[in-house]
């Protein structure tokens, strides 16, 4: 784990605490990312697992379960086998995390080993976890089969096993299973508790076996069960699951009478009733859930994580993102730790409201904790990417966090990938993931088939309807979403009459229109009728659907509002929106877009801004197009609404929306007006100059307009410098080029020189070099007016050159060619010779070598070459590199200065102030030249280097003599 070679590792403590164990695990995991684990690390991994198991209660906490699961994944990934005892601890962790697919998988591993007589009897909690998991996966037969597994293993089912199965049978109204469980309880003389007795009481209610509950209570020494709070809590929770909230409320009253002080049973029952209330349609259910939550807090009951989770999930199902996040903040403020389920709800909320960037931030934060995320959380992230068309990113999450770590994906994960391919019309991708799903032994469900057929429909496949009838008549029962798919496919193919005919058939079917027809199908048909200019037909279709008793949801309101809009009735659009708010149907961005347009049509600034505030209160950020609409409505016909305009400007800044030219002009027009507060222009410009955030692409034309304003008469040097830095950071080459043109024509020399210095941060490429060279040329052209400013630019060029000297070289060349620039050139030489860092020294050497070569070969000015060489020799010989010396040698040769060349190749190279590691190369180059021009003097140079360091004279003698 990062130890140096030969350094002994500290001994592994056998009694390490869970904090130390987890810390050591994260270190090992970081090592495993770079290289395979060694034997010592594998031994330590096992020790960490044992430490976490010994320190965790049973069942473990959510955090402990997360860590046990993560370490188990790492152990398997590195080839360490889990013992039966380890697997049972892992099953307990999966149950806490509600990872039902993983519980079922681990249980099957145990049963396979048991069949081979490789393990002892399982723990009672393991069987119970398997029953709960199979029920959670809707695999009821397998859940009841666990009872047979228990008996075949020589164990006896516990009362908790029967309690879970009985509750499931009651909820599904399966009288046969209820009777079988009751008979088994009596046959095997399983001792009852008050919870099981409560389930039995509900199961036997209204039947001829009701008296058996009292008899069983007496037989099992539970005579006072009716005064037990847990008994009434269990009954109330089951009544809640059955939708019998009146009866659940009666049980709640009984608990409060029996135990006036706050109890755990009260919290559990309130939580169950809140969950049941959310299942009711319309505002009544939502209001009831909020009333119950407020009531329990008034009684002094502290909601637990489960209570907050139920509340957040209810809000999520109602598409109420702001309520989800508000509840989450309240939970955190109460000091409760969010678990995977809570994070999953928050992630889904981000997906629901197309806030993919927040979803990614939360996901990255969760990954950084080191805990392996469960499949249902990963499925939510994958669904987010699928929803925004990022199919490849969804696959990346699957491969890296599921397959890559050996986690078994559940059916939901595969359904998401099939859906992602379906949205993209990628039939081959759907087929690929379908086959992967089957290879895992997972059977497709309605979602799988619907997603696959959706892909075929998007791809224009004409076999969708044929396959639909074959699949949904033999494989699974179709639901409203599957029927919606068929209607939309007919509409997509232009079979409008068939789509309407199918809708009418479903509308008048015996199964009930509410269950057979989705509101998405109603919206799609309404939209098709609008496109055909058949508004009466659209009204008739919606009215017929609502007459079946269906509750209007968001999609119905979409259809109604769009009809009102098509009919040019803005007042009715506003009334519908207000009705949505009153009925607690959560509006989305599309609804607000229509509402804002309606208020704008009525020229109602007050109503318009009220809608904007309501929208932002619900954490729905207006798009840039909506902000344009808002600002234009508030400034129409030169009728300013100063109060609302100021609010709009500040809200836009707070929301960090994108820019367009129109929106920028509206912002600046108001900020410059006499009605605006004096500090608003500064806030607007500071906001507009912000670097583009990840995922937000500002309109380039808007950025150009912004920079034109900043560099114009209303701008200032501070804004201009911020603008240039932003352009450099964001690599906005087109904007930089335009800004350079403006600065060259401006009299603001400080900004010009500052921009030239900042542009040197750009990495060298064709576009960047063109811009930098233009700025440097402009700075040099004005250097006589600001010589000290140019020297600062030159110094910046030296220190940001990263070893290449092309940019300081350009300044030197330009100054040399410029009239009156020689004096400033010499000051640049002095700056360059005084550099200290090795990186800058390399840049200086490249620049001097290039300049000498340019002056010698292109300019033909020997005096300049000699002057630059003498300056370097006198001031800083350490800068003399092989390149510089080679140029000077060629210069001396052009002057036939043999003595100068010999002196340079001998005595000069022995100077200790030189920093040249290639003396032999210099001498070899000189000898090649001398052999051509002065062969008689070659031996003199070779003899000089006999027995001297840095040059192999024997090798030179063999080569040149």
CORPE-V853892 format. One line per field, one symbol per residue. ss: DSSP state (H for helix, E for strand, - for the rest). burial: # if it has 24 or more other ideal C-beta (glycine too) atoms within 12 Angstrom, else .. A space follows every 10 residues. Layout:
ss->???
burial->???
This chain:
ss->---------- -------HHH HHHHHHHHHH HHHH----HH HHHHHHHHHH HHHHH----- -HHHHHHHHH HHHHHHH--- ---HHHHHHH HHHHHHH--H HHHHHHHHHH HHHHH----- ---HHHHHHH HHHHHH---H HHHHHHHHHH HH------HH HHHHHHHHHH H---HHHHHH HHHHHHH--- ---HHHHHHH HHH------- HHHHHHHHH- ----HHH-HH HHHHHHHHHH H---HHHHHH HHHHHHHH-- ---HHHHHHH HHHHHHHH-- -HHHHHHHHH HHHHHHHH-- ----HHHHHH HHHHHHH--- HHHHHHHHHH HHH------H HHHHHHHHHH HH---HHHHH HHHHHHHH-- ----HHHHHH HHHHHHH--- HHHHHHHHHH H-HHH----- HHHHHHHHHH HHH---HHHH HHHHHHHHH- -----HHHHH HHHHHHHH-- ---HHHHHHH HHHH-----H HHHHHHHHHH HH---HHHHH HHHHHHH--- --HHHH--HH HHHHHHHHHH H---HHHHHH HHHHHH---- ---HHHHHHH HHHHHH---H HHHHHHHHHH HH------HH HHHHHHHHHH H---HHHHHH HHHHHHH--- ---HHHHHHH HHHH-HHH-- -HHHHHHHHH HHHHH----- HHHHHHHHHH H--------H HHHHHHHH-- ---------H HHHHHHHHHH ------HHHH HHHHHHHHHH --HHHHHHHH HHHHH---HH HHHHHHHHH- -----HHHHH HHHHHHHHHH H-----HHHH HHHHHHHHH- -----HHHHH HHHHHHH--- -HHHHHHHHH HHH----HHH HHHHHHHHHH HHHHHHHH-- -HHHHHHHHH HHHHH-HHH- -HHHHHHHHH HHHH---HHH HHHHH--HHH --------HH HHHHHHHHHH HHH-HHHHHH HHHH------ --HHHHHHHH -
burial->#......... .....#.#.. ##.######. ##....#... ##.####### ###.##..## .######### ########.# .#.#.##### ########## ########## #.##...... .######### #######.#. .######.## ..#.#.#### ########## #.....##.. ##.##....# .######### ####...... .##..##..# .#..#..### ########## ##.##.###. ##.###..#. ..#.###### ########## #.#.##.### .##..#.... ########## ########## #####.##.# #....#.### ########## ######.### .##..#...# ########## ########.# #.###.##.. ###.###### ########## #######.## ..##.##... .#.####### #########. ...##.##.. ##.....### ########## ##...#..## .##..##... ..##.##### ########## ....#..##. ##.###.#.# ########## ######...# .###.##### #.######## ########## ##.##.#### ##.###.### ####.##### #####..... #..####### ###.###### ########## #....#...# #.###.#### .#.....### .######### ##..#...## ########.# .##.###### .###.#.### ########## ##.....#.. ########## ###..##.## ########## #..####### ######.... #..######. ###.#....# ########## ######.... ...##..##. ###..##### ########## ###....#.# ##.###.##. ...#.#..## ########## ...#..##.# ##.##....# #.#..#...# .
